[in-house]
Amino acid sequence: MLNVNLDAEAEQYLVEILAHENTNSGELIKQLLHDRWQSLQSPQTILERMGGYPEQLFEGAADLSDRDVREQFIRHKIEQRYEQSYISCLISRSCWLIVQSSSDFSCGNNV
């Protein structure tokens, strides 16, 4: 239990905040203490806020810093995505299949 003596101005602030936040004084004080405590903690790095290192960067090719390896990796991912969207287009039959030539197909969804 905590007893605090507030002056008239501080008490008016408390009444207005309680009305605006639609909470009781105990919960408001807990929230204010938590917010203040958080501000005293060392700030997280951007990497920590994002949840750590992106694991997909460590999967696959060992050296994505090499331009040729990166290009081949991106090409492979695009081809996989195209194949998946094309197959789902054919299976769902929710789009129009337009045959442009014997080897080139287009899906009306533009997936």
C-alpha distances in whole Angstrom, upper triangle without the diagonal:
4,7,10,13,16,20,22,23,20,18,22,21,18,20,23,21,19,22,24,22,22,18,15,12,10,13,14,12,12,16,16,15,17,20,20,19,22,24,24,26,29,31,33,37,38,40,36,35,38,37,40,44,45,47,50,51,52,54,57,60,59,60,59,59,63,64,67,64,62,64,65,62,61,64,64,60,62,65,62,60,64,65,62,62,65,65,62,64,67,66,64,67,65,67,70,72,74,77,78,80,81,78,75,73,71,68,67,63,64,61
4,6,10,13,16,19,20,16,16,19,18,15,18,21,19,18,21,23,21,21,18,14,11,10,13,13,10,12,15,14,13,16,18,18,18,21,22,22,24,28,30,32,35,37,39,36,34,38,37,40,43,45,47,50,51,52,54,57,59,59,59,58,59,62,64,66,64,61,64,65,61,61,64,64,60,62,65,62,60,64,65,62,62,66,66,63,65,68,66,64,67,65,67,70,72,74,77,78,80,81,78,75,73,71,68,67,63,64,61
4,7,10,13,16,17,14,13,17,17,14,16,19,19,17,21,23,21,21,18,15,12,11,15,14,12,14,17,16,15,18,20,19,20,23,24,24,27,30,32,34,38,40,41,38,37,40,40,42,46,48,50,53,54,55,57,60,62,62,62,61,61,65,66,69,66,64,66,68,64,63,67,66,63,64,67,65,63,66,68,65,64,68,68,65,67,70,69,67,70,67,69,72,74,77,79,80,82,83,80,78,75,73,70,69,65,66,63
4,6,10,13,14,11,10,14,14,12,14,17,17,16,19,21,20,21,18,15,11,12,15,14,11,14,16,15,14,18,19,18,19,23,23,23,26,29,31,33,37,39,41,38,36,40,40,42,46,48,50,53,53,54,57,60,62,61,61,60,60,64,65,68,66,63,65,67,63,62,66,66,62,64,67,65,62,66,67,64,64,68,68,65,67,70,69,67,69,67,68,72,74,76,78,79,81,82,80,77,75,72,69,68,65,65,62
4,7,10,12,9,9,13,13,12,14,17,17,17,20,22,21,22,20,17,13,15,18,16,14,17,19,17,17,21,22,20,22,25,25,25,28,32,33,36,39,41,43,40,39,42,43,45,48,50,53,56,56,57,60,63,65,64,64,63,63,66,67,70,68,65,68,69,66,65,68,68,65,66,69,67,65,68,70,67,66,70,71,68,69,73,71,69,72,69,70,74,76,78,81,81,84,85,82,79,77,74,72,71,67,67,65
4,7,8,6,6,9,10,9,11,14,14,15,17,19,19,20,19,16,13,15,17,15,13,17,18,16,17,20,21,19,22,24,24,25,28,31,32,35,38,40,42,39,38,41,42,44,48,49,52,54,55,56,59,62,64,63,63,61,61,65,66,69,67,64,66,68,65,63,67,67,63,64,68,66,63,66,68,65,65,68,69,66,68,71,70,67,70,67,69,72,74,76,79,79,82,83,80,77,75,72,70,68,65,65,63
4,6,5,6,9,10,11,12,14,15,16,18,20,21,22,21,19,16,18,20,18,17,20,21,18,20,23,23,22,24,27,26,27,30,33,34,37,40,41,44,42,40,43,44,46,50,52,54,57,57,59,61,64,66,65,65,63,63,67,67,70,69,66,68,70,67,65,68,69,65,66,69,68,65,68,70,67,67,70,71,68,69,73,72,69,72,69,70,73,75,77,80,80,83,84,82,79,77,74,71,70,66,66,64
4,6,5,6,9,10,11,12,14,15,17,18,20,21,20,19,16,19,21,18,18,22,22,20,22,25,24,23,26,29,28,29,32,35,35,38,41,42,45,43,41,44,45,48,51,52,55,57,58,60,62,65,67,66,66,64,64,68,68,71,69,66,68,70,67,65,69,69,65,66,69,68,65,68,70,67,66,70,71,68,69,72,71,69,71,68,69,72,75,76,79,80,82,84,81,78,76,73,70,69,65,65,64
4,5,5,6,9,10,11,12,14,16,17,18,20,20,18,16,19,20,17,17,21,21,18,20,23,22,21,25,26,25,27,30,33,33,36,39,40,42,40,38,41,43,45,48,50,53,55,55,57,59,63,64,64,63,61,61,65,65,68,66,63,65,67,64,62,66,66,63,63,67,65,62,65,67,65,64,67,68,65,66,70,69,66,69,66,67,70,72,74,76,77,79,81,78,75,73,70,67,66,63,62,61
4,5,5,6,9,10,11,12,14,15,16,18,17,16,13,16,17,14,13,17,17,14,16,20,19,18,21,23,22,23,27,30,30,33,36,37,40,37,35,38,39,42,45,47,50,52,52,54,56,60,61,61,61,59,59,62,63,66,64,61,63,65,62,60,63,64,60,61,64,63,60,63,65,62,61,65,66,63,64,68,67,64,67,64,65,68,70,72,75,75,78,79,76,73,71,68,66,64,61,61,59
4,5,5,6,9,10,10,12,14,15,16,15,14,11,14,16,13,13,17,17,15,17,21,20,20,23,25,24,26,29,32,32,35,38,39,41,39,37,40,41,44,47,48,51,53,54,56,58,61,63,63,62,60,61,64,64,67,66,62,64,66,63,61,65,65,61,62,65,64,61,64,66,63,62,65,66,63,64,68,67,64,67,64,65,68,70,72,75,76,78,80,77,74,72,69,66,65,61,61,59
4,5,5,6,9,10,11,12,14,15,15,14,13,16,17,14,15,19,18,17,19,22,21,21,24,26,25,27,30,33,33,35,38,39,42,40,37,40,41,44,47,48,51,53,54,56,58,61,63,63,62,60,60,64,64,67,65,62,64,66,63,61,64,64,61,61,64,63,60,63,65,62,61,64,65,62,63,67,65,63,65,62,63,66,69,71,74,74,77,78,76,73,70,67,65,63,59,60,58
4,5,5,6,8,10,11,12,14,14,14,12,15,15,12,13,16,16,14,16,19,18,18,21,22,22,24,27,30,29,32,35,35,38,36,33,36,37,40,44,45,48,50,50,52,54,57,59,59,59,57,57,60,60,63,62,58,60,62,59,57,60,61,57,58,61,59,57,59,61,59,58,61,62,59,60,64,63,60,62,59,60,64,66,68,71,71,74,75,73,70,67,64,62,60,57,57,55
4,5,5,6,9,10,10,12,11,10,8,11,12,9,10,14,13,12,15,17,16,17,20,21,21,23,26,29,29,31,34,35,37,35,33,35,36,39,43,44,47,49,50,51,53,57,58,58,58,56,56,60,60,63,61,58,60,62,59,57,60,60,57,57,60,59,56,59,61,58,57,61,61,58,59,63,62,59,62,59,60,63,65,67,70,71,74,75,72,69,67,64,61,60,56,56,55
4,6,5,6,9,10,10,10,10,9,13,13,11,13,16,16,15,18,20,19,20,23,24,24,27,29,32,32,34,37,37,40,38,35,38,39,42,45,46,49,51,52,54,55,58,60,61,60,58,59,62,62,65,63,60,62,64,60,58,62,62,58,58,62,60,57,60,62,59,57,61,62,59,60,63,62,59,61,58,60,63,65,67,70,71,74,75,73,70,67,64,61,60,56,57,55
4,5,5,6,9,10,11,12,11,15,15,12,14,17,16,15,18,20,19,20,23,24,24,26,29,31,31,33,36,36,38,36,33,36,37,40,44,44,47,49,50,52,54,57,59,59,59,56,57,60,60,63,61,58,59,61,58,56,59,59,56,56,59,58,55,57,59,56,55,59,60,56,57,61,60,57,59,56,57,60,63,65,68,68,71,73,70,67,65,62,59,57,54,54,52
4,5,5,6,8,9,10,9,12,12,9,11,14,12,11,15,16,15,17,20,20,20,23,25,28,27,29,32,32,35,33,30,32,34,37,40,41,44,45,46,48,50,53,55,55,55,53,53,57,57,60,58,54,56,58,55,53,56,56,53,53,56,55,52,54,56,54,52,56,57,54,55,58,57,54,57,54,55,58,61,62,65,66,69,70,68,65,62,59,56,55,51,52,50
4,5,5,6,6,6,7,10,10,7,10,13,12,12,15,17,16,18,21,21,22,25,27,30,29,31,34,34,36,34,31,33,34,38,41,42,44,46,47,49,51,54,56,56,56,54,55,58,59,61,59,56,58,59,56,54,57,57,53,54,57,55,52,55,57,54,53,56,57,54,55,58,57,54,57,54,55,59,61,63,66,67,70,71,68,66,63,60,57,56,52,52,50
4,6,5,7,9,10,14,13,11,14,16,15,16,19,20,19,21,24,24,25,28,30,32,32,33,36,36,38,36,33,35,36,39,43,43,46,47,49,51,52,55,57,58,58,56,56,60,60,62,60,57,58,60,57,55,58,58,54,54,57,55,53,55,57,54,53,56,57,53,54,58,56,54,56,53,54,58,60,62,65,66,69,70,68,65,62,59,56,55,51,52,50
4,6,8,11,12,15,13,11,14,16,14,15,18,19,18,20,23,23,23,26,28,30,29,30,33,33,35,33,30,32,33,37,40,40,43,45,46,48,49,52,54,55,55,52,53,56,56,59,57,54,55,57,54,51,54,54,51,51,54,52,49,52,54,51,49,53,54,51,51,55,54,51,53,50,51,55,57,59,62,63,66,67,65,62,59,56,53,51,48,48,47
4,6,9,10,12,10,8,12,13,11,12,16,16,15,18,20,20,21,24,25,28,27,28,31,30,33,30,27,30,31,34,37,38,40,42,43,45,47,50,52,52,52,50,51,54,54,57,55,51,53,55,51,49,52,52,49,49,52,50,47,50,52,49,48,51,52,49,50,53,52,49,52,49,50,53,56,58,61,62,64,66,63,60,58,55,52,50,47,47,45
4,7,10,12,10,10,13,14,13,15,18,18,18,20,23,23,24,27,28,31,30,31,34,33,35,33,30,32,33,36,40,40,42,44,45,47,48,52,54,55,55,53,54,57,57,59,57,54,55,57,53,52,54,54,50,51,54,52,49,51,53,50,49,52,53,49,50,54,52,50,52,49,51,54,57,59,62,63,66,67,65,62,59,56,53,51,48,49,47
4,7,8,7,7,10,11,11,12,15,16,16,18,20,21,22,25,26,29,28,30,33,33,35,32,29,31,32,35,39,39,41,43,45,47,48,51,54,54,54,52,53,57,57,59,57,54,56,57,54,52,55,55,51,52,54,52,50,52,54,51,50,53,54,50,52,55,53,51,53,51,52,56,58,61,64,65,67,68,66,63,60,57,54,53,49,50,48
4,6,6,6,9,10,11,12,14,16,17,18,20,21,23,25,26,30,30,31,34,35,36,34,31,34,34,37,41,41,43,46,47,49,50,53,56,56,57,55,56,59,59,62,60,57,59,60,56,55,58,57,54,55,57,55,53,55,57,54,53,57,57,54,55,58,57,54,57,54,56,59,62,64,67,68,71,72,69,66,64,61,58,57,53,54,51
4,6,5,6,9,10,10,12,14,15,16,18,20,21,23,25,28,28,30,33,34,36,33,31,34,34,37,41,42,44,46,48,49,51,54,56,56,57,55,56,59,60,62,60,57,59,60,57,56,59,58,55,56,59,57,54,57,59,56,55,59,59,56,57,60,59,57,59,57,58,62,64,66,69,70,73,74,71,68,66,63,60,59,55,56,53
4,5,5,6,9,10,11,12,14,15,16,18,20,21,23,26,27,28,32,33,35,32,30,32,32,35,39,40,42,45,46,47,49,52,55,54,55,54,54,58,59,61,59,56,58,59,56,55,58,57,54,55,58,55,53,56,58,55,54,58,58,55,57,60,58,56,59,56,58,62,64,66,69,70,72,73,70,68,65,63,60,59,55,55,53
4,5,5,6,9,10,10,12,14,15,16,18,20,21,25,25,26,29,30,32,29,26,29,29,32,36,37,39,41,43,44,45,49,51,51,52,50,51,55,55,58,55,52,55,56,52,51,54,54,50,51,54,52,49,52,54,51,50,54,54,51,53,56,54,52,55,53,54,58,60,62,65,66,68,69,67,64,61,59,56,55,51,52,49
4,5,5,6,9,10,11,12,14,15,17,19,20,24,23,25,28,29,31,28,26,29,29,32,36,37,39,42,43,44,46,49,51,51,52,50,51,54,55,57,55,52,54,56,52,51,54,54,50,51,54,52,50,53,54,51,51,54,55,52,53,57,55,53,56,53,55,58,60,62,65,66,68,69,67,64,62,59,56,55,51,51,49
4,5,5,6,8,10,10,12,14,15,17,19,22,23,25,28,29,31,28,26,29,30,32,36,37,40,42,43,44,46,50,52,52,52,50,51,55,55,58,56,53,55,57,53,52,55,55,51,53,56,54,51,55,56,53,53,57,57,54,56,59,58,56,58,56,57,61,63,65,67,68,71,71,69,66,64,61,58,58,54,54,51
4,6,5,6,9,10,10,12,14,15,17,20,21,22,26,27,29,26,24,27,27,29,33,35,37,39,41,42,43,47,49,49,49,48,48,52,53,56,53,50,53,54,51,50,53,52,49,50,53,51,49,52,54,51,50,54,54,52,53,57,55,53,56,54,55,59,61,63,65,66,68,69,66,64,62,59,56,56,52,52,49
4,5,5,6,9,10,10,12,14,16,19,19,20,24,25,26,23,21,24,24,27,31,32,35,37,38,39,41,45,47,47,47,45,46,50,50,53,51,48,50,51,48,47,50,50,46,47,50,48,46,49,51,48,48,51,52,49,51,54,53,51,53,51,52,56,58,60,62,63,65,66,63,61,59,56,53,53,49,49,46
4,5,5,6,9,10,11,13,15,18,18,20,24,25,27,24,22,25,26,28,32,34,36,39,39,41,43,46,48,48,48,46,46,50,51,54,52,49,51,53,49,48,51,51,48,49,52,50,48,51,53,50,50,54,54,51,53,56,55,53,56,54,55,58,60,62,64,65,67,68,65,63,61,58,55,55,51,51,48
4,5,5,6,9,10,11,13,16,17,19,23,25,26,23,22,25,25,28,31,33,36,38,39,40,42,46,48,47,47,46,46,50,51,54,51,49,51,53,49,48,52,52,48,50,53,51,49,52,54,51,51,55,55,53,54,58,56,55,58,55,56,60,61,63,66,66,68,69,66,64,62,59,57,56,53,52,50
4,5,5,6,9,10,11,14,15,16,20,22,23,20,18,22,22,24,28,30,32,35,35,36,39,42,44,43,44,43,43,47,48,50,48,45,48,49,46,45,48,48,45,46,49,47,45,49,50,47,47,51,52,49,51,54,53,51,54,52,53,57,58,60,62,63,65,66,63,60,58,56,54,53,49,49,46
4,5,5,6,9,10,13,13,15,18,20,22,19,17,21,21,24,27,29,31,34,35,36,38,42,43,43,43,41,41,45,46,49,47,44,46,48,44,43,47,47,43,45,48,46,44,47,49,47,46,50,51,48,50,53,52,50,53,51,52,55,57,59,61,61,63,64,61,59,57,54,52,52,48,47,45
4,5,5,7,9,12,13,16,19,21,23,20,19,23,23,25,29,31,33,36,36,37,40,43,45,44,44,43,43,46,47,50,48,45,48,50,46,45,49,49,46,47,51,49,47,50,52,50,49,53,54,51,53,57,56,54,57,54,55,59,60,62,64,64,66,67,64,62,60,57,55,55,51,50,48
4,5,5,7,10,12,14,18,20,22,19,18,21,21,23,27,29,32,34,35,36,38,42,43,42,42,41,41,45,46,49,47,44,47,49,45,45,48,48,45,47,50,48,46,49,51,49,49,53,53,51,53,56,55,54,57,54,55,59,60,62,64,64,66,67,64,61,60,57,55,55,51,51,48
4,5,5,8,9,11,14,16,18,15,14,18,18,20,23,26,28,31,31,32,35,38,40,39,39,38,38,42,43,45,43,41,43,45,42,41,44,44,41,43,46,44,42,46,48,45,45,49,50,47,49,53,52,50,53,51,52,55,56,58,60,60,62,63,60,58,56,54,51,51,48,47,44
4,6,8,8,11,14,16,19,16,15,19,20,21,24,27,30,32,32,33,36,39,41,40,39,38,38,42,43,46,44,41,44,45,42,41,45,45,42,44,47,45,44,47,49,47,46,50,51,49,51,54,53,52,55,52,53,56,57,59,61,61,63,64,61,58,57,54,52,52,49,48,45
4,7,8,12,15,18,20,17,17,21,21,22,25,28,31,33,33,34,37,40,42,40,40,39,39,42,44,47,45,42,45,47,44,43,47,47,44,46,49,47,46,49,51,49,49,53,53,51,53,57,56,55,57,55,56,59,60,62,64,64,66,66,63,61,59,57,55,55,52,50,48
4,6,9,12,15,17,14,14,18,18,19,22,25,27,30,30,31,34,37,38,37,37,36,36,39,41,44,42,39,42,44,41,40,44,44,41,43,46,44,43,46,48,46,46,50,51,49,51,54,53,52,55,53,54,57,58,60,61,62,63,64,61,58,57,55,53,53,50,48,46
4,7,9,13,14,12,13,16,16,17,20,23,25,28,27,28,31,35,35,34,34,33,32,36,38,41,39,36,39,41,38,38,42,42,39,41,44,43,41,45,47,45,45,49,50,48,50,53,52,52,54,53,53,56,57,58,60,60,61,62,59,56,55,53,52,52,49,47,44
4,6,9,11,10,10,13,14,15,17,20,23,26,25,26,29,32,33,32,32,31,30,34,35,38,36,34,37,38,35,35,39,39,36,38,41,40,38,42,44,42,42,46,47,45,47,50,49,48,51,49,50,53,53,55,57,56,58,59,55,53,52,50,48,49,45,44,41
4,6,8,6,6,10,10,11,14,16,19,22,21,23,26,29,30,29,29,27,27,31,32,35,33,30,33,35,32,31,35,35,32,34,38,36,35,38,40,38,39,42,43,42,44,47,46,45,48,46,47,50,50,52,53,53,55,56,52,50,49,47,45,46,42,41,38
4,5,5,6,9,10,10,12,14,17,20,19,20,23,26,27,26,25,24,24,28,29,32,30,27,30,32,29,29,32,33,30,32,35,34,33,36,38,37,37,41,42,40,42,45,45,44,47,45,46,48,49,50,51,51,53,53,50,48,47,45,44,44,41,39,36
4,5,5,6,9,9,10,12,16,18,17,19,22,24,25,24,24,22,22,26,26,29,28,25,27,29,26,26,29,30,27,29,32,31,30,33,35,33,34,37,38,37,39,42,42,41,44,42,42,45,45,46,48,48,49,50,46,44,43,41,40,41,37,35,33
4,5,5,6,5,7,9,12,15,14,15,18,21,22,21,21,20,20,24,25,27,25,23,26,27,24,24,28,28,25,27,30,29,28,31,33,32,32,36,37,35,37,41,40,40,43,41,41,44,44,46,47,47,48,48,45,43,42,40,39,40,37,35,32
4,5,5,5,8,11,14,16,16,17,20,23,25,24,24,23,23,27,28,31,28,26,29,30,27,27,30,30,27,29,33,31,30,33,35,33,34,37,38,37,39,42,41,41,44,42,43,46,46,48,49,49,50,51,47,45,44,42,41,42,38,37,34
4,5,7,10,12,15,17,17,19,22,25,26,26,26,24,25,28,29,32,30,27,29,31,28,27,30,30,27,29,32,31,29,32,34,32,33,36,37,35,37,41,40,39,42,40,41,44,44,46,48,48,49,50,47,44,43,41,39,40,36,35,32
4,6,8,9,12,14,14,16,18,21,23,23,23,21,22,26,26,29,26,23,26,27,24,23,27,27,23,25,28,27,25,29,31,29,29,33,33,32,34,37,37,36,39,37,37,40,41,42,44,44,46,46,43,41,39,37,36,37,33,32,29
4,7,8,10,13,14,15,17,21,22,22,23,22,23,26,27,29,27,24,27,28,24,24,28,27,24,26,29,27,26,29,31,29,30,33,34,32,34,37,37,36,39,38,38,41,42,44,45,45,47,47,44,42,40,39,37,38,34,33,30
4,6,8,12,12,12,15,18,20,19,20,19,20,24,25,27,24,22,25,26,23,23,27,26,23,26,29,27,26,30,31,29,30,34,34,33,36,38,38,38,41,40,40,43,43,45,46,46,47,47,44,42,41,39,38,39,36,34,31
4,6,9,8,9,12,15,16,16,16,15,16,20,22,24,21,19,22,23,19,20,23,23,20,23,26,24,24,28,29,27,29,32,33,32,34,37,37,37,40,39,39,41,41,43,44,44,45,45,41,39,39,37,36,38,35,33,30
4,6,6,8,10,13,15,15,15,14,16,19,20,22,19,16,19,20,17,17,20,19,17,20,22,21,20,24,25,24,25,28,29,28,30,33,33,33,36,35,35,38,37,39,40,40,41,41,37,36,35,34,33,34,31,29,26
4,5,5,7,10,13,13,14,14,16,19,20,21,18,16,19,19,16,17,20,18,16,19,22,19,20,23,24,23,24,28,28,27,30,32,32,32,35,35,35,38,37,39,40,40,40,40,37,35,35,34,33,34,31,30,26
4,5,5,8,10,12,13,11,14,17,18,18,15,13,16,16,12,13,16,15,12,16,18,16,16,20,21,19,21,24,25,24,27,29,29,30,32,32,32,34,34,35,36,36,37,36,33,32,31,30,29,31,28,27,23
4,6,8,9,9,10,8,11,14,15,16,13,11,14,15,11,12,16,15,13,16,19,18,18,21,23,22,24,26,27,27,30,32,32,33,35,35,34,37,36,37,37,37,38,38,34,33,32,32,31,33,30,28,25
4,7,8,7,9,9,12,14,16,17,14,13,16,16,13,15,18,17,15,19,21,19,20,24,24,23,26,28,29,29,31,33,33,34,37,37,37,39,38,39,40,40,40,39,36,35,34,34,34,36,33,31,28
4,7,8,10,10,14,15,17,17,13,13,16,15,11,13,16,14,13,17,18,16,18,21,21,21,23,25,25,26,29,30,30,31,34,34,34,36,35,37,37,37,37,36,33,32,32,32,31,34,31,29,26
4,6,9,9,13,13,15,14,10,11,13,11,8,11,13,11,11,15,16,14,16,19,19,19,22,24,24,25,28,29,29,31,33,34,33,35,34,35,35,35,35,34,30,30,30,30,30,33,30,28,25
4,6,6,10,10,12,11,7,8,11,10,8,11,13,12,12,16,17,16,18,21,21,22,24,26,26,28,30,31,32,33,36,36,35,37,35,36,36,35,35,34,30,30,31,31,31,34,32,30,27
4,6,9,10,12,12,9,10,14,13,11,14,16,15,16,19,20,20,22,24,25,25,28,30,30,31,33,35,35,37,39,40,39,41,39,40,39,39,38,38,34,34,34,34,35,38,35,33,30
4,5,6,9,10,7,8,12,12,10,13,16,15,16,19,20,21,22,25,26,26,28,30,31,32,34,36,37,38,40,40,39,41,39,40,39,38,38,38,34,33,34,34,35,37,36,33,30
4,5,7,9,6,5,9,10,8,10,13,13,14,16,18,18,20,22,23,24,26,28,29,30,32,34,34,36,38,38,36,38,36,37,37,36,36,36,32,31,32,31,32,34,32,29,27
4,6,9,8,7,10,12,11,13,15,16,17,19,21,22,23,25,26,27,29,31,32,33,35,37,38,39,41,40,39,40,39,39,39,38,38,38,34,33,34,34,34,37,35,32,30
4,6,5,6,9,10,11,12,14,15,17,18,20,21,23,24,26,27,29,30,32,33,35,36,38,39,41,41,39,40,38,38,38,36,36,36,32,32,33,33,34,36,35,32,30
4,6,5,6,9,10,10,12,14,15,16,18,20,21,22,24,26,27,28,30,32,33,34,36,37,39,39,37,38,36,36,35,33,33,33,30,29,30,30,31,34,32,29,28
4,5,5,6,9,10,10,12,14,15,16,18,20,21,22,24,26,27,28,30,31,33,35,36,37,38,36,36,34,34,33,32,31,31,27,27,28,29,30,33,32,29,27
4,5,5,6,9,10,11,12,14,15,17,18,20,21,23,24,26,27,29,30,32,33,35,36,36,35,36,34,34,33,32,32,31,28,27,28,29,30,33,31,28,26
4,5,5,6,9,10,11,12,14,15,17,18,20,21,23,24,26,27,28,30,32,33,35,34,33,34,32,33,32,31,31,31,27,26,27,27,28,31,29,26,24
4,5,5,6,9,10,11,12,14,15,16,18,20,21,22,24,26,27,28,30,32,33,33,31,32,30,30,29,28,28,28,24,23,24,24,26,28,27,24,22
4,6,5,6,9,10,11,12,14,15,16,18,20,21,22,24,26,27,28,30,32,32,30,31,29,29,28,27,27,26,22,22,23,24,25,28,27,24,22
4,5,5,6,9,10,11,12,14,15,17,19,20,21,23,24,26,27,29,30,31,29,31,29,29,29,28,28,28,24,23,24,24,25,27,26,23,21
4,5,5,6,9,10,11,12,14,15,17,18,20,21,22,24,26,27,28,28,27,28,27,27,27,26,26,26,23,21,22,21,22,25,23,20,18
4,6,5,6,9,10,11,12,14,15,16,18,20,21,22,24,26,27,27,25,26,24,24,24,23,23,23,19,18,19,19,20,23,22,19,17
4,6,5,6,9,10,11,12,14,15,16,18,20,21,22,24,26,26,25,26,24,25,24,24,23,23,19,18,19,19,20,23,22,19,17
4,5,5,6,9,10,11,12,14,15,17,18,20,21,22,24,24,23,25,23,24,24,24,24,24,21,19,19,19,19,22,20,17,15
4,5,5,6,9,10,11,12,14,15,16,18,20,21,22,22,21,22,20,21,21,21,21,22,18,16,16,16,16,19,17,14,12
4,5,5,6,9,10,10,12,14,15,16,18,20,21,22,20,21,19,20,19,19,19,19,15,14,14,14,15,18,17,15,13
4,5,5,6,9,10,11,12,14,15,16,18,20,21,20,21,19,21,21,21,21,21,17,16,16,16,16,19,17,16,13
4,5,5,6,8,10,11,12,14,15,16,18,18,17,19,18,19,20,20,21,21,18,16,15,14,14,16,14,12,9
4,5,5,6,8,10,10,12,14,15,16,17,15,16,15,16,16,17,18,18,14,12,11,11,11,14,12,10,8
4,6,5,6,8,10,11,12,14,15,16,15,17,15,16,16,17,18,17,14,13,11,12,12,15,14,13,11
4,5,5,6,8,10,11,12,14,15,15,17,15,17,18,20,20,20,17,16,14,13,12,15,13,13,10
4,6,5,6,9,10,10,12,12,11,13,13,15,16,18,19,19,17,15,12,11,9,11,9,9,6
4,5,5,6,9,10,11,12,10,11,10,12,13,15,16,16,13,11,9,8,7,10,10,9,8
4,5,5,6,9,10,12,12,13,11,14,15,17,18,17,15,14,11,11,10,13,12,13,11
4,5,5,6,8,9,10,12,12,15,17,19,20,20,18,17,14,13,10,12,11,12,9
4,6,5,6,7,6,9,8,12,14,16,18,18,17,15,11,10,7,9,8,10,8
4,6,5,8,8,9,8,11,13,16,17,16,15,14,11,11,8,11,11,13,12
4,6,8,10,12,11,15,16,19,20,20,19,18,14,14,12,14,13,15,14
4,5,8,11,11,15,17,20,22,22,21,19,16,15,11,12,11,14,13
4,6,7,8,12,15,18,20,20,19,18,14,13,10,10,11,14,13
4,7,9,13,16,19,21,22,21,19,15,13,10,9,8,12,12
4,6,9,13,15,18,19,18,16,12,10,6,5,6,9,10
4,6,10,12,15,16,17,14,10,8,6,5,8,10,12
4,6,9,12,13,13,11,7,6,5,7,9,11,12
4,6,9,11,11,9,6,6,7,8,11,12,14
4,6,7,8,7,5,7,9,11,14,14,16
4,7,8,6,6,7,11,12,15,14,17
4,5,5,7,10,13,15,18,17,19
4,6,8,11,15,17,20,19,20
4,7,10,13,17,19,17,18
4,7,10,13,16,14,15
4,7,10,12,11,13
4,7,9,8,10
4,5,6,7
4,5,8
4,5
4
